[in-house]
Amino acid sequence: NPYMDFQQWLVSLDSPNAQPAIYVSESEQLVHKLSFTAHRARYKVVLLWLPERLNVDASNKLLKQIEEPFGDTLFIMVSNNAKAILPTIYSRTQRIELKRLPDDVIADSLITRYSIDETDAMALAHNAEGNMITAINSISLSKESHRFLELFMELMRQSYQRHVKELKAWATDVASLGREQELRFLDYCQRLIRENFIYNLNVPQLNYLNREEASFSKNFARFINERNVIDIVTELDNASKDIAGNGNGKIVMFDLAIKMILLLKR
């Protein structure tokens, strides 16, 4: 399979909620290997996946090798988030930006390889933002997406009706998902808020909702407008930052729900 992502790596480690890093011991092993002479090839090639996962000590251990590599040594770093790479490493690299795949290319691949409905394939391709791995994962995560939609609908309905007791129970349910799923849920919520705002423009070709989402948005979209859309997305983003920083899930989600009561009435 030519497509691989970080979440699959965590699952293979049986630690879906972990946040692995590259430690100094691994850097030392790499430096030791590079000290050997290459006999069967012209170059020794280091393929470093996710250099943003290097901790400070590991980066310092590799810094000299990266700054002044042996003549027969090449470093190729593949990053998902170049901004997160330590500046001492990043400043010594030559950057090559890979362009995103067009939506129609991803959609055609999903239709051909997985027999996905054309409407759903275009929605998946658009939401993947040019990332084939994300689009493929969205197929296997259909149950998760369905669950996220249910949680999103419950949040909006209970918030609109000001049902504080029910929102407290909702916050507990979301917190039970675990940190990584909570973060994916909040990203999902931000996407749906943006899509519902665009829905009000009545230009169908601008919307990328699957059939279930479109059915809900038909009646819900009118509650997302220019008076509240930015603040709602901001609160969702703030909640995501708090969860990523190991904030208490129940407290963060309940706080978000209470704020949503006020924002939906604007």
ABEGO torsion letter per residue (X at the ends): XABBBAAAAAAAAGBAABBBBBBAAAAAAAAAAAABBBAABABBBBBBBGAAABBAAAAAAAAAAAABBBAABBBBBBBABAAABBAAAAAABBBBBBBBBBAAAAAAAAAAAAGBBAAAAAAAAAAAGGBAAAAAAAAAAAAAAAAAAAAAAAAAAAAAAGBAAAAAAAAAAAAAAEAAAAAAAAAAAAAAAAAAAAAAAGBAAABBBBAAAAAAAAAAAAABBAAAAAAAAAAAAAAAAAAAAGBBAAAAAAAAAAAAAAAAAX
